[in-house]
Amino acid sequence: MAVKPDNIDAYFARVSADRRAALEKLRKTILSILPDAEECISYYPSRSCASY
């Protein structure tokens, strides 16, 4: 089983350049609107990151 990235930057490093550019743009937009937002990765769609 492949090791899952444990942070956003590690995840971005694994995706193709075009997807990475789109994700980075989305990340920048979200953080400009919600500068205090906490970033996380959740591999469980039914759970929010705050529930861990």
Secondary structure, DSSP 8 states (H G I E B T S, - for coil): -----SSHHHHHHHS-HHHHHHHHHHHHHHHHH-TT------S-TTS-GGG-
